[in-house]
Amino acid sequence: MMTITVKLTKQGNSTGVRLPKEVLEMAGLNRGDEVTLEVTGGRVTLVKSEAPYSAAMSAYEECRARYSKTLEELAK
């Protein structure tokens, strides 16, 4: 386990974090990889995205946006 402190920086209208090379290597990540952010209890976990998972989540987001009113009615 490695513990390292980094600063959040302004990147356009967003906020970014720089990941040192050693952290990327230990996590098996490369520049350009897609990652998934999970937020639970004030903690942010960054996980390398898997193609099937990412595709499923994209389909879910598209469906949710397109059928939001229908889904709300079904949930009643």
C-alpha positions in Angstrom: 0.0 0.0 0.0 1.2 3.5 -0.9 0.0 6.7 0.7 0.8 9.9 -1.1 -0.6 13.5 -0.8 -1.4 15.5 -4.0 -3.1 18.8 -4.6 -6.3 19.4 -6.5 -5.7 21.8 -9.3 -7.9 23.9 -11.6 -8.3 22.5 -15.1 -10.6 24.8 -17.1 -13.9 24.8 -15.3 -13.1 21.6 -13.6 -10.8 20.4 -10.8 -8.1 17.7 -11.5 -5.6 15.7 -9.6 -2.2 14.6 -10.9 -1.3 11.0 -10.4 2.4 10.3 -10.0 4.0 7.7 -12.4 4.5 5.3 -9.5 0.9 5.4 -8.5 -0.2 4.7 -12.1 2.2 1.8 -12.3 1.0 0.3 -9.1 -2.6 0.6 -10.2 -1.9 -0.8 -13.6 -3.1 2.4 -15.3 -1.8 4.3 -18.3 -2.4 7.8 -19.5 -5.6 7.7 -21.6 -7.2 4.8 -19.8 -10.9 5.3 -18.8 -11.6 5.1 -15.0 -14.7 4.9 -12.9 -15.1 7.1 -9.9 -17.0 5.7 -6.9 -17.9 8.0 -4.1 -18.9 6.5 -0.7 -18.8 8.1 2.7 -16.6 11.0 1.7 -14.1 8.8 -0.1 -13.4 8.7 -3.8 -12.2 5.5 -5.3 -10.8 5.4 -8.8 -11.1 2.1 -10.6 -9.9 1.2 -14.2 -13.1 0.8 -16.3 -13.8 -2.4 -18.0 -15.2 -2.3 -21.5 -18.4 -4.3 -20.8 -19.1 -2.3 -17.6 -18.6 1.0 -19.3 -20.8 0.0 -22.2 -23.5 -1.1 -19.8 -23.3 2.1 -17.8 -23.4 4.2 -21.0 -26.6 2.4 -22.1 -28.1 2.9 -18.7 -27.4 6.6 -18.7 -28.9 7.0 -22.1 -32.0 5.0 -21.2 -32.4 6.9 -17.9 -32.2 10.3 -19.7 -34.5 9.3 -22.5 -37.2 7.6 -20.3 -36.8 9.5 -17.0 -40.5 10.4 -16.7 -41.6 6.9 -17.5 -39.2 5.4 -15.0 -40.5 7.9 -12.3 -44.1 6.7 -13.0 -43.1 3.1 -12.8 -41.3 3.6 -9.5 -44.6 4.8 -7.8 
